[in-house]
Amino acid sequence: MFPTPTRVFLTKGIGVHRHTLTAFELALRDADIEQQNLVYVSSILPPGCELVAREIGVADLKPGDITFCVMARIETNEPGRHIHASIGLARPADPETYGYISEYHGFGQRAEQSGDLAEDLAASMLASTLGLDLDPEVAWNERKRLYEHSHLVINSLSMTAATEGDPEGRWTCAVSAAVFLFS
């Protein structure tokens, strides 16, 4: 059994190469997590898990570590195609309550749209867990105000890697990740 993560950081990266695997590797390098053995996990932010800056989190990583993360990943080799990969994070006001992390990726959206949707997904999952009954048809910015006024959701945020497919048709990869730390 693994210990519960105590800290998390968000990161993103973009890579371009003629081989899809190398484009992914370059995106991980851009995100500063290429030296990790990444294990993808689902969407729960542990109670009391502290959000730290990317620079602080990356400094604590050691090459070869088994590293748990929630990752959004997308690739294309279609020139000019818009791709996006976002992580949304929602933390509750009560530090003894767990939060949510969402991953969202796809084609055709700009960074702000993708990030807003990822953030909305995480906040909506947390809100429903906390018993808030909100109309999903209401615009995100209005729901966000309701979350904040409920005093149950402390904050939500997102990180997005968005780009266009390489003009020469090389593989383009975008990743965003919430990376867990145990110290």
C-alpha positions in Angstrom: 0.0 0.0 0.0 1.3 3.4 -0.9 1.3 6.4 1.4 -1.2 9.2 0.8 0.3 12.1 -1.2 0.9 15.3 0.8 1.7 17.7 -2.0 0.7 18.2 -5.6 1.9 20.5 -8.4 0.6 21.2 -11.9 2.7 21.2 -15.0 2.3 21.2 -18.8 4.4 20.7 -21.9 4.4 20.5 -25.7 6.6 18.4 -27.9 7.0 18.1 -31.7 8.9 15.3 -33.5 8.5 13.0 -36.5 7.8 10.0 -34.2 4.8 10.2 -31.8 6.6 8.6 -28.9 9.4 11.1 -29.2 6.9 14.0 -29.4 5.4 12.7 -26.1 8.9 12.5 -24.5 9.6 16.1 -25.6 6.3 17.2 -24.1 7.3 15.5 -20.8 10.7 17.3 -21.0 8.9 20.6 -21.5 6.8 19.7 -18.4 10.0 18.7 -16.4 8.7 15.2 -15.6 10.5 13.2 -18.3 12.8 11.4 -15.8 9.9 9.9 -13.8 8.3 6.5 -14.1 4.8 7.9 -14.4 1.8 6.0 -13.0 -1.6 7.4 -14.0 -4.2 7.6 -11.3 -7.7 8.9 -11.2 -9.3 12.0 -9.9 -9.1 12.4 -6.2 -7.1 15.1 -4.5 -6.3 13.7 -1.0 -7.5 15.6 2.1 -4.9 18.2 3.2 -2.8 17.8 0.0 -0.9 21.1 -0.4 -0.7 22.7 -3.9 2.9 23.8 -4.5 4.6 25.7 -7.3 5.9 23.6 -10.3 9.5 24.7 -9.5 9.3 23.4 -5.9 7.7 20.1 -7.0 10.1 19.4 -9.8 13.1 20.1 -7.4 11.8 17.2 -5.2 11.7 14.7 -8.0 14.5 12.1 -8.4 15.2 10.4 -11.7 13.6 7.0 -11.9 11.1 7.6 -9.1 7.7 6.0 -9.4 5.6 9.1 -9.7 1.8 9.2 -9.5 0.0 11.7 -11.6 -3.3 12.6 -13.2 -2.5 13.4 -16.9 -4.3 14.8 -19.9 -2.5 13.9 -23.2 -3.3 14.6 -26.9 -1.4 14.2 -30.2 -1.9 15.1 -33.8 0.1 15.0 -37.0 -2.5 17.1 -38.8 -1.0 20.5 -39.8 -2.7 23.4 -38.1 -5.2 21.3 -36.0 -5.8 22.8 -32.6 -5.1 20.4 -29.7 -5.5 20.9 -26.0 -4.8 19.0 -22.8 -6.0 20.5 -19.5 -6.0 19.6 -15.8 -8.6 21.1 -13.5 -8.3 21.1 -9.7 -10.9 21.9 -7.1 -10.1 22.1 -3.4 -12.6 22.1 -0.6 -12.6 24.7 2.2 -12.4 21.9 4.8 -8.9 20.5 4.7 -10.2 17.1 6.0 -12.3 16.7 2.9 -10.9 15.4 -0.4 -11.0 17.4 -3.6 -11.1 16.5 -7.3 -8.8 16.6 -10.3 -10.1 16.4 -13.8 -8.3 15.7 -17.1 -9.7 17.0 -20.4 -8.2 16.8 -23.8 -9.3 17.1 -27.4 -9.4 19.0 -30.6 -10.6 22.4 -31.7 -10.6 24.4 -28.4 -8.3 27.2 -27.4 -6.5 27.1 -24.0 -8.9 29.2 -22.1 -12.0 27.2 -23.2 -10.3 23.9 -22.4 -9.0 25.1 -19.0 -12.4 26.5 -18.1 -14.1 23.2 -18.9 -11.5 21.2 -16.9 -11.9 23.5 -14.0 -15.7 23.3 -14.2 -15.5 19.5 -14.3 -13.4 19.3 -11.2 -15.5 21.9 -9.3 -18.7 20.2 -10.4 -17.6 16.8 -9.1 -16.5 18.4 -5.8 -19.7 20.4 -5.5 -21.9 17.3 -6.0 -19.8 15.4 -3.3 -20.4 18.3 -0.9 -24.2 18.3 -1.6 -24.4 21.4 -3.7 -27.2 21.0 -6.3 -26.3 23.2 -9.2 -27.7 23.4 -12.7 -25.2 22.2 -15.2 -26.8 24.4 -17.9 -25.8 27.5 -16.0 -22.6 29.2 -17.4 -19.3 28.2 -15.7 -18.6 31.7 -14.4 -22.0 31.9 -12.7 -21.5 28.4 -11.1 -18.0 29.4 -10.0 -19.4 32.4 -8.1 -22.0 30.0 -6.5 -19.2 27.7 -5.4 -17.2 30.5 -3.9 -20.2 31.9 -2.0 -21.1 28.4 -0.7 -17.9 28.5 1.5 -17.5 24.8 0.8 -15.2 25.1 -2.2 -12.0 27.0 -1.4 -10.8 27.4 -5.0 -10.5 25.8 -8.4 -8.0 26.3 -11.1 -6.7 24.8 -14.3 -3.5 24.3 -16.3 -3.6 23.9 -20.1 -1.2 23.0 -22.8 -2.7 24.1 -26.2 -1.1 24.4 -29.6 -1.6 23.7 -33.3 -0.3 20.7 -35.2 3.1 21.2 -36.7 2.9 22.8 -40.2 5.1 20.1 -41.7 2.9 17.2 -40.3 5.3 16.1 -37.6 3.6 14.7 -34.5 2.6 17.4 -32.0 1.9 16.3 -28.4 0.4 18.4 -25.5 0.3 17.2 -21.9 -0.9 18.6 -18.6 -0.5 16.8 -15.3 -1.1 17.0 -11.6 1.9 15.4 -10.1 1.8 13.9 -6.6 4.6 14.1 -4.0 5.0 12.2 -0.8 7.2 14.4 1.3 
